[in-house]
């Protein structure tokens, strides 16, 4: 069986891509370091781009058995389109043929046949000289340490090809004319660009993957090569390498050997020897001048490698922060943290606990965290993002967002906040997707109910009967208006996923759960935007069918995964897990009850049609639809647990109502839709779940229901007579979280002190976001060009390199920086004052026609906090901005030492918290990190209030945090926060 749908002549596209990524090996790496070496790396960069493009297209997912039959694959179905297939075949053919044309390699690209490199290394070996210097750069895997996933794919495919074919040794070519060789790089770049332009979404993800690989590499030498090689035509890649080098503090490690001024004893790189006249030759076993490796450079490289190993031991166990994005092609920002010198194991439960991820105290509250629907099947250690990872839903919904220290976020959470900021204020990125408006089958209610019941109970394992899988799906999707040349294409799960994407992205018949906060309201038709109960249930069926295929499908990338697809998957998963539909006989003459009670009128009888007995069992003739929650007891328990932990002042009243609410619902009592959603467990994660749990709590407290109702804004805080509760991403939630007795749970922080002049109302706070660093109207996030202005660890221009190495390796020059001294002051929080701000112009213009309730609801407030300092004086901070406070995990093997050359920066710009209120900005706004000494009692809240007034993000170090060295580096060159609050 050939690779159906992708077969073109004697070779299919996958085989052609395999050949293309291997054929680059015919060009030998350059022997000398420096500009010559960069030339070959430029070509290697194009190979990496081609590999990653192929991975995103699923080219590496083809599994073939011993007989050569394709067993499974996840190749992008767009390659089945004739025009696309022909274009891709042409471009890949051009790449493959370029390296197989002897005439073109010689005349157009300036290559010459034969490898001098192999003879040089053989000669070195025969002379007993070390050949380890830069050996990694002399192999086909020259950039493996920068792009490990790509080279893992290359090696896997190469090994597979060796096993399945009798390989013929390819002739090797070396660079003879450097100017002509640039033509080869340009041509490969052009072919790659053409492939990417065919699939813009694939290009976006491939570019982001490349940037993330660069951001994870610790190989300074090869990062420098990438930066140089990509500087002309791949500026984003070059910038990413520059960012990573700065983040590594690539000051003293592996300096390029060609910089001869570092030591007068080091010879410069040998200049290229002109081509020998025709007819000249070199005796066998004899090395020409061109093939000579400079011994001084070999020794220098060994010394630098040894120095790198020495410094790595000093940094063992220190925390390393990395943040990447956004880019010109994607708004995604991603941050991660790991321990230097240790394997990065994302799945380790110990690491998750150490990094401060929050574990929720009750299963009902797990609705706050989103789950993953695209499973990664890659059997490697690399954290390659999936299509789902590129969809921003809500920062809070990510289980890695909030830190266990209330009011702070994890390092990964800071990346999500940056992503959210860029989505709001940064460059708008459009996503082009295919939407199918093909005719769909007419579905009677009994078919929908029957399939819902089948899927809820378990529809059998997917993949055992491909034809049956397809027929089950086709009953609810039709054929999509597609006629396949090969009829077997309809059975492929990749094509079915693509069709489901294009169908579920329709706006005319399926719900967008992001537009309204109630899944139940959509199902029950209680919202104006609801497409109707039966369309929503149809959508839930398709969402479940999609989830089954994603769960059983190899890791791949495919156009069409959107936020609407993600929320459909979530809603479908919740419905199948938490809801059951039953058909009950209608009592004669009895009117149906309100849809909010959990029942819905049966639709008008459909025209008689031939159906099987199985469908007839779900016929609505003489029956009513009743919707039951299978998790109502769990949901009530979770609500009570939330109230207990947050010290809800009406806990007894709430418990009495909540324990009976579902029974009353089944008895015919109408409940508000937000409480209905909570009882049925139909809640989107993140801010939606946070909104629902507080709404359910208020609605389950009868004395508050009439006075408060439900907030109309996700970020509305709740003011009560003796206490207040604030959303975790609002400024009061973040600043007040460090007060004694205050907790954070499911996006709420409390109980906090009552506001001045206590009122019972929902309150919207006004505080502007604190932006990431901005340069030239482009948002930059990460360590680009940052080392706190610290150049002291780098060898100076005229410094003797050997003396420099000796000084760095001198153990007596290393010491542990002392953290800020312990303060004995006590700072007491006094009050919260809220100032009402003017209404928006359009609301103010109609204020005379609006109710007071409406005006109160639309009013925003600016908060200010008053503290009493140690000498009894009162100090007030106005919270103009809403900064992000980050908590980092503890380091290992700390405290970590630093060299005397950089010790002074750890001692500069340290301020006691009480001295900052009246300090002039030029006193603390320096090139150095601002360290706030907040070791006194109550000082942390005061320091956070100052950050809010001045607009400063900060890293907060408490008892459970890293050593001073690691905290300082994380807040400065790691995350570029600019402020470190040292609490203890």
N, C-alpha and C positions, 0 to 999 in steps of 0.2 A: 504493500500500500504506500503510495507516494504521499508526500506532505500536501494533502488536499487543499486546493485554493491558493497555494503559494508556489506551485510548480511552474517553472518557466523553462522550456527547452530542457537541456541536459542538467540544469542546476537550479535548485530552489534558492529563495532569497536568504534563508537562514544559512545554508551552506556557503553561499556567496559572502555573507557577512563574516562567517567564521574564517574564510580564506583571507578576507581583507584585513582583519585585525592581526592575523599571523604574518602576512606578507611584509609588514613593516620591518621585520627582523632581517631582511636582506641588506639593509643599510646598517653598517657597523657603527657602534658608538665611537666617538672621537677619542683619540688616545690622550690628548693633552687637556688639562683643566683650563678654564678660562673661556674666552670668546669662542674658541673652536668647539668646546664641549656644549656651549649654549646652543649652537647651531643644530646639533643632533637632538637636543632636548626639545627644540621648537617642533621638530617633526614628531617626537614622542607625545607631545601635548595633543597633537591632532589625533594620534592613535587613541589616547585616553578618551577624547571627546567621542570618537567613533564607538568605542567599547561601551561607554555609559549610555550613548544614544540607543545602541542595540539592546542593552539591558532594560531601558525604559520601554522599549517596544516589545519586550518579552522574547527576544531572539535567543536568549540563553536558557529558556525554560523547556526547550524541546527534549523529550525523553524518548530514546529509540532503543528497542530491544535487540537481542543478538541477531535476529533475522533482518534487521534494518527497518522494522515497522515502527512508525511513530505511535507511541503509546499515549502520550499526553503532551500538551503545550499550552502556553498562555500568550501566544503571539497576538499583537494588536489586530483586531479584526478589520481595521481599515486597510490593511495590506491585501485584503481580498478584493478590493475595488480595482477594476482593471487598469484605469489610468494611473492610480497611485502605485499599483504594483509595477507597472511598466517604468514609471519614473524612478522608483527606488532601485529597480533592477539596473537601469541605465547608469545611475550614479555610483552604485556599488561596483558595477562592471568597470567604470572608468577608473576607480581606485585600484581595483585588482589588476587591470591591464597596464596601469602606469608602471607598476613595479615589475611587470613581466616583459616590458618592451626594452630590449637591450639598447636599441638605437636611441630611444628617448632618454634613458638613464645616462647615457654618455653625453649626447649632444645638448639636450635641453636642460638636464639637471646637474651636469658637471660631476658625475660619479665615475669611478674607475673600478674595474673588476679586480677582485682579489682583496684579501684582508691582511693588512700589515699588522693588525692588532694581535691576531693569534700567534703570528711568528714572534712578535715582541715578547709575549708572555711565555711562550715556550723557551725562548732564549733566556729570559730572566730566570725561569725555573731551572734550566740546565746550568746556569751560573751560580745557583744556590741563593739567589736573591729573593727577597719577599715579594710576592705578587698580590698581597692583600690590599695594598693601597688602592682605594677607590674601586675595588673589584666589583662591588655592586653596581657601579656605573658602567662596567664593561660588559654587562649581560643584557639580555632582552628585557629584564625587569628593572630598568634603571630608575624608575619612579615609583617602585612598589611601596616604599615607605610613606609616600604621600597619598597614593591612590590604591590602598590595599584591596578594596572590593573589586575594582576593575581588573587588577592583575590576578586576583583569585579566579575570576571568570576566565581570563586569558589562559592561565595555567590549566584550569579544568578542561577547557575546550581543546587545548593543545594535547593534553594527555589522552583525551577521548579519541582525537584524530589519530594519534600514534597507535592506539590499540585497534582502531577499526580500519586503518589503511596502511599500506606499505609505503611509507614516506620516502620521498626522494630528496636527497640533500640539496638545498638551494644554494646557488652561487651567492657569495657575499660581495657587497660593493662598499667602497669607502669614498669619502668626499675628496674630490680633486680640485674642483672650482667652487669656492664658497659663494660667489655671487650667483652663479647658475643654480646652486643648491637651494637658494631662497625661492626659486621658481617652484620647486617641489613642495615646499612648505605652503606657499600661496595657493597652489592648485589643490592640495589636500584640505586646506582651510575652506576653499570655495566649495568643494564637494560636501564637506561637513555642514557648512551653512545652508546649502541647498536641501540637504536631508532634514535639517532642523526646521527650516521654513515650511516644509510640507506638513509638519505636525507641531505647531507653536506650543501646545500644552506640554508635549514631550520635551521640547527644548527648554521650557521653563524649569521642569523638574530635573532635567539632566544638569542644567547649570547650577541649580541649588545643591544637587548631590555633590558635584565637583567642589563647590565652595565649602560644603560641610566636611568633605574628606580633607581638604587643605587645612581647615580649622582644627582638625583632630590630629594632625601630624606633628611629631616632635623632632623630625629630622631637619635640623637647621640647614645643613649643606644643600640638601635637595630642594628645600623650600626656596632657598636663594636662587637655585637654578630655575625653578618654575617662575619665580618673580621676574627674572631676567628674560627668560624665553617668551613669556606671555606679555611682556610690557608693551609691545607694539600693536598687536591685533586682538589681544584678549585682556583688556585693562581690568575687567572685573576679577579675573583670575589672578592677575598680578597684584591687585589691591588686596585680595583675600590672603595671598601669601605674605604680603607686607604686614597685614593685620596680625597674622599668626606669628610672624617673626617678632613683632613688637610685643605680643602677648607672652612669648617665650623669653623675652628679654635677651634676644639673640645678640648680646653684646660681646660676650667673651668666648663663645663656643664656636669652634670650627670656622674661624675667619678664613675667607677665600685665600688659598695659598699664593695666588698670583700677586697679592699686594706686597711687593718686595720692600717698600720703604719701612716695613715694620722691623726689619733687622738687616743690617748691611751684609751679613754673612749669607743671606738667602738670595739665590740667583733668580732673576725674573724668568718667567716662562719662555721657553725657547721659541724663537720666531719661526713661522712656517718656512720650510725649505721649498724653494721653487721646484716645479716638476722636473724630473731628470730628462735629459734629452733622449729622444727615441734611440733605442739600441743599447742604452746603458742598463746595467743589471747589478744585482747585489748577490754575492756568493751565498750559497745555502748556509743557514745557521748564523750568518753575520748580520748584525743590526746596523741599519743605516742611521744617519744623524736624525732623520725624521722619527725613527722608532725609539730614540733614546729617552728614558725616563730620568729626570733630574734627581739625583740622590738627595739633594738638599730639600727638595719639595717632598720627597718621600718621608724624610725624617721630620719635617715640619708637620706634615699631616699626622704622623704617628704621635707627635707631642700634643697636638691639638685634640686628637682622639682620646689620649690619655687624660688630658685636662677635662674633657667633657665627661668622662667616666667619674673623675674625682668630684666634679660639681654635682653630677647626678646623685651620687651617694649623699652629699650634703642635703639635697632636696628630697630625699626619699621620704615618702609619706606626707609631703606638703600638699595642700589643696591647690588645684589648678582650675581656674574658671575660664570658660570659653563662651563667647556669644557671637552669633553670626546673623546677618540680615539686618534690615531688609535689603533687597537688591533692586536693580532696575527692572527685573522681570517678575519679582515676587515680593509680596508684603510679609512673608513669613519671617519671624525672628525665632531663633532657637538658642537656648543657653544650656550648658551642661557643666558639671563639676566632677572631678575625679581626683584621685590621689596619685601623685607623681611616683613613678616606678612600680606601680601596681596595676594588675590587669583590670581593665574597665569592664565590670560585669553588671550590666543594667538590671538583670533579673534577680540579683541577689537581694533576698529579703533583709539581710543584715544591713546592706547598703541603704535600702529604702528607709529603714528605721534611723540610721545614722544621719541621713540627709534631711530628716525632719518631716517626711510625708505624713499627712494626717490619716489616722485610721478612725472611722466613724463608729460611735458607740452602740448603734442599733441598725439592724438590717434595713429597716424602713427608711433610715436616713441616708442609706447608700444611693438613693435616687439623686443625691447632690452630685455624685461623681459619674462621669460618662464612662462607658465601656468601649472596647475596641471591637470593630466588626470585620476589618480586613486583617486576617491572620497572616503573620510572616512565616513562610515556609523555608526561607533561606537557611541552610545549615552552615552558617558561618557566624563569626562573632561580631559582625559590623552592624551598627544601628542604622540601617538604611531606612529612611522614611517611606511610608506608603502614601497613596493618594489621600487617604483619610487624614494623615498628618498635616496635609497642606490646607485643610479646611479649618478656619477659625470659627468656633461655635461660641464659646464664652470662656474667659480665662479661668474662672472659678470652677468650671466643670471638669477641668483636668485634675486628676488625683494628685498630681505633683505640684499644684499651684500653692496652696496654703501651707504654711509652716506650723508646726505644733506650738511654737511661741506665738501667742495671739497677736494679731495685727501685723504680722510680718509674712513675707512670702519666701519660698525657697529660691535658689539660684535659677532653677528652671522656671519658676513662677515669674521671676523678673523678666525672663525672655518673653513670656506670654504677655506681660504688661506692655513690653515694648512693641510686640506684635499688635496689640489692641490700639496702642497710641498711633502706630503707623496706619492702621486701618481707618482711624478717625481723622487724622491730620495730614497723613502723608500722601504719596502719589497713588492715584486710583489705578487699580489693575483690573482690566476686564478679562473675563473668562469666556472664551468662545466654545460653545457646546452644540451638539446636534440634538434637536428636539423633534420627536416623531409626532406628527398629527395624522397618522394613518387611521383609517376606520377601525373601530374596535367592536368586539362582539357585544351583542345585547345580552345582558346577564340578568336573569330573574333572581329574586332574593334568595330562593331556595338553593341555587348553586353557590352563592356567596356564603350562606350559612353552612352549607355542607363542607366547603373547602376550609372555612375557618375552623370548623370542628376537627377536620382531618389534621390540619397543621398544628392545632393546639395539642392534640393527643399524640402527634408524631407521625409524619407521613412516610416513614421509611428512609433508609439510607440513600442519599443521592449518589448517582453514578453506577449503580448496579444494573439498571435498565435505562440506557440513554434515551431510547425511544419513548418509554413511558414518562420519563422526566420531562421530555419536551411536550408530549401531549397534555400532561397535567398543566403545564405553563401556557400552552397555546390556547387552552380553553378560556383563559382570562386575558390574553394579550392579542390574540389573532396572529397573523403571520407578519404583522408590521409593514405590510405592503412591499415586502422584499421577496424576490424570486432568486434563489441561489442556482448558479450553474451546476454546482455539485450539491445534490440534495442532502448529502450527509453533513453539510455545514450547519444545518439547523440544530443538530444534536450537540454541537460543541458549546460548552459552558461559557467560553469567552464571548461568543456571539450572543448568547442569551443574556449575559450580563450587560453587554453593550446596548442591546435592545431595551432592557429594563431601565437602564440609565436614561435613554432618550425618551422613554414613555413616562417615567415618573417625574421628569423635569417639565412636563406639561403644566401650564397654568390654568387651563380652562376647566378641567374636570377633577383635579386632585388638589388637596389642601396644602397650603404652606404653613406648617406648624410654627414657624418663626414669627409670623405676622400677628398671631394671637397667643395669649398665654394659657390657653385651655385646650387640651386634647379632647377632653370630654365634651366641651362646648362645640367642637367641630363635629364630633360623632352624633351628638344629640340635636344638632341643628340650633343650638342656643346662641350662636354667634352669627352676625350678618354675613361674614365671609365664608361660612360653611358651605361646602359643595353638596351637602346632604349626607344623611347617614349611610346610605348604601354605597355612594362613591367613596366615602372615607373607609368603609370596611373593605371595599375592593382595593383601595390603596394599601391597606394593612396586609392584605393577602400578597400583593405584589412585593411589598417590603420584606415579608417573610421569605418569599421565594428568592429574592435577591440575597438576603442574608445567608440562606442555605448554600447558595453557589459561591459566595465570597468565602464562606467558612471552609469549603471543600476545594478551593481553587488555589493553585500555586501563587506565590507572591508575584505581582505584576503591576503594571501601570496602564491605565486606560482613560481616555478622555470621557468626561461627563459626570465625574463624582463631584457633587456640589453640596452646599449646606442643606438644600432641600432633600437630597438623597439621604444625607446623614440623619436628619430629623425624622424622615420616613422610617429608616431602619430602627431608630430609637422608639418611635411610637408603636411600630409593629411589634418589637420585642416586648415592650411593656404590656401591650394588649394581650399577646399570646401567653404571657406569664401570669398576668394578674386578673384577667377578665374571662368570664364564661357567659355565653348566651344560651338561654333556654326558651323553648316554645311552650306556652301554657294555653290551655283551652279558654276561649272567650266565653264569659257568662252571657247568656242571651239578654240583649238589651242594655248591657253594661257598657258605658263609655270608657274608653281607655284613659288612663291617668296621664298626668303631665310627663313629658319626656325627661324632666329633671328628676323624677322619681326613679328613673332607671328603666322605664318602659317606653316603647314607641309604637305608634299605630302601624298596623300592617299596610303595606302599599296596596293599591288597587290590584285585583286579581289579574295576573298576566293571561295573555291569550293561551288557549290550550295548545300544548305541544307534546311531542313524543319525548318522554324522559324516562330514565331508568328508575327503578324502585328506590335506589339510594337517594336520589334527589327528592323523590316524593316524600321521604321521611322528614324532609325539612320544609315541606310546603306550609305556607302561611294561612291557608284556607281554614277559617274558624279558629285561628290561634293568634296569640299576641307575643311580641318579642319582649323578653325580660332579660335585662343585663345585670349580672351578678358580679360582685367583687369577690375574688378568692383570697384577698390579702387584707380585708378590712380590719381584722383583729390585729394583724401585724402593724398596720398603719396607725391604729389608735394607740397601741403600745409605744410606737416610735414617737408619736406626738407628745404623749405624756412624758416620755424619757427626755425629750428635748426641753419641755417645760421645766422639768426638775433640774436639769443641769444648768439651765439659764436662770434659775431661781425666779420663775414666773410668779408674781405676787398673787395671782388668782388661781393657783394650782388646784385647790379643792373644787372650786366652781367649774373649772375646765374639765376635771376628771369626771365629775358627775354627769356633765353633758355629753362628753365624748364617748363614754362607755355605752350609751344608749342610742347614739345618733344613727348608726347603721340599721339597727332594728326599727327605729322610727322611719327611716327612709323606706325600708321594705314594707312598712305598714301604710305608706302613702303620704308621709310628710315630705314636703318640698324642702330641699336644702340648697344653699347657694352653690353655684357651679365650682367655685374654687375649693370648697370643702368636699364636694363630690369628687373632683379630681384627686384630692389627697386620699380619700377613702378607697378609691379604685387604683391607686398607685400609678396614675397616668400623668406623670410630671416629667418635663424635660430637665436635664441636669443643669447645674450651675445656678445662675441668677434666677432661673425659672423655679427650681426646687426651693431656693432660699425664699423667694416670694411666696410660694405656696405654703410652706410650713408655718410662716408667720401669719398668713391669711387664715389658715386652718385653726391656728391657735386663738386668734381674735374671734373668729366665727364660732369657736367652741366655748367662748366665754360670754354668756348671754348679756352680762352687764356692760360689755364693751361693744357688742355687735351693733346696736343702734347708734351709739355715740361715734364710733370710729368707722365701721364698715371695713372695706378693703382699700388699701392704697392703690393709686392708679399709676404709680411709678415704681420701678424695680429698686431704685436707690433710696427710697423714702425711709427715714428713720422713724422710730416710734417713741413719743414722749408720753410718759405716765406721771402721775402726781409725785411718786417717790423715787423714780428711777427712769432710765431711758435705755433704748436699744438702738444700735446703729449698724448699718451694713458694713461688712469688713473692708470694702474698697472705698468707703467714704473717709473723709479726713478725720472725723471724730472717731470712727471705728479704728483707724490706724493709730491715732495719737493716744486715745484713752485706754487702749488695750493693755497697757503696762500698769494700770492702777491695780491695787490689791483687790482680789476677788473677782476680777473681770475675766470672762472666758470668751472663746470664739468657737462657734459651732454652726455648721451649715450656712456660712456666710453672714452670720450675725455675731455682734460683739456686745456683751453685756453681762450682768446689769451694770450700767454706767450711772454716775450721779445724775440727778434730775437737773433739767435746765433751770436757769434763773426765772422766777415767775412761772412755776410749773404749769404746764397745760397738757391736756389729753388730746393729742393730735398727731398726724403724720407730718414729718418735716423733711423738706428737700434742702440740702446744703449746697452752697455755691463755693466752689474752690477749683481753680484752674489746675489742669494737669501739669506735671513737671516734665518737660520735654527731654528726650535723649539729646546728646550733643548735636548741634546743627552747624553745618558749614556749607556756604554757597547754596542755601535753600535745599540741601539734600540732607536727609536724616542719616547720620552715621551712628551705628551702635557697635561697640567693640573696642579693641585696643589699638586702633589705627594710630600710629605715630605717637603712642603714649608710653612713656617710661618715667612719668613724673618729671620730665626734664633731666633725669638722672643719667649722666654720661660717665660717671666715675668708674663704673665697672668695665668699661670698654678700653682696650689699649689705645693710647694716644698715638697720633700720627707718627711721631718720631721716637716712640718708646721701643726699647729693645725687647723683642718678642720673648727671648729666653728669660730675661729678667722679669718680664710680666708674668710668665707662666710660673716661675719660682715664687713670686710674691703671692699669687692666687693660691698656690698649693701649700703655703706656709700655714700650718695649723694654728699658730699663735695669732694669726690675723683674723681668725673667725671667732665671733662672740654672739651671744643672744641679746637682741635689743630689749631694753626694759620697757614694759607697758606703762601707761600713765599711773601716777601714784594714787593711793586710795584717799578719797575725800571723806571728811567727817561731817560735812554739811547735811542738813535735812531740808528737803524741799516739799512743801505741802500743797496739794491741789486744793483750790478754794471753790471755784464756780465755773459754770458754763453760761456764757451770755450769747444770745442770738439777736442779730440785727436784720430786720426785714429789708429786703432790697426792692427797688422799683419793679413793677410788673413789666413783662415784655410789651413792646409798643402796641401790638395788635390786640393783646388782651386788655391793656389799659384803656384803649380807645372804646372798648365795649363794656367797660367795668360797670356802667350804670345799669346794664341789662342782665348782669350776671349775679347769681346768688352769692352770699357771703361764703358759703361752703366751697363754691367753685373758685372764688378769689383766694381763699386760704390754701386751697389745693395747688394753685398755680404760683403761689408766693415762694421765692427762694430766700434762704437765710445765710448770712455769713457768721461763722462762729468765732468767738474769742475765749481764751482760757486765762484765768487768773490764778497765780501761785503765790505762796508766801515763802520767801527765801529764808535762809538761816538767821539773818539779823532782824526778822520780823517785817521787813518791807514787802509790799505787794507788787508783783510784776505781772503785766498782762501781755499776752501774745495773740495777735490776730491771725487766724488761719486762712491766709489768702490762697494758698496752693494745697494740692493734695499729693504729697510725695509718696514714693514707694520705699518701704523699709524691708531690707533683705537680711535673712539669717543664713549663715553658712554653717556647714557641718564641722565637727572637730577634725583636726588634722591627726595624722598618725606619726609616732616617733618624735613628737614635739617636746619642748619648744625648738624651733629651727633657728640655726645660726645664720648670720650674714657676714660678708667680708667687710673689713674695716673701711674699704673704699666706698661702701654705700651705707655705712652705719649712721651717718649724720642725718640722713633724710628721715629716719625713724624717730628722731628727737626733735624735729622742727615742726612748727605750726600745730602745737598741742595747746588746746584752750580748755580751761575749766568752764563748765557749762554756765555758771552764773556770770562769767565775765563777757559772754557773747552778746548779751542784750544791748549793751551800749558801745560795743566795739565797732570801729569804722571798717567798712568792707575791705579797704586796702590792707588792713591788718591780717585778715585771714584768707583773702582771695589771692593766693599765691600759686606758683606752679606745683607746690607740694600738696599732698592730701591733707585735708583738714581733719584732725583727730580731736573729738570732743570727749573730755574726761567727764563721764556721767556716773562715777562710782558712788556718789552720795545717795542716801535714801531718797527716793522720789525723783532722782535726777534724770532718769531715762525719759519720763513723760515730758519734763521740761525741755530736754534736748530735742525731742521729736516736735514739740510745739515751735521751737526756734526754727527747725528745718522747714516746717510748714509756712512760717511767716516769711522766710527768706527764699523758699523754693529750692530745696536741696533734697535729692534722694540720698539715702544713706544705708550703709551696712551696719547692723547692730550686733555687737559681740557680747554675749552673756556667758554665764558659767559653763554652759555646755558647748561653747564655740571653739574656734581654732586658736592657735597661739597668736601672739601679737604680730609676728612676721607674716603669717599666712593671712590674717585678717587685713593687715595693711595692704598686702599685694592684691588680695581679692577686691578690695574697695577701690584700689587705684588702677593699676594696669590690667587687672582681670575684668572688672565690670564697669570701670570708669564712673563710679558713683560719685566720687569727689569728697565724700564725707564718711568717716568711721566713727560711730558712737560706741565708746568703750564703757560698758556697764560694769563688768566684773571679769 
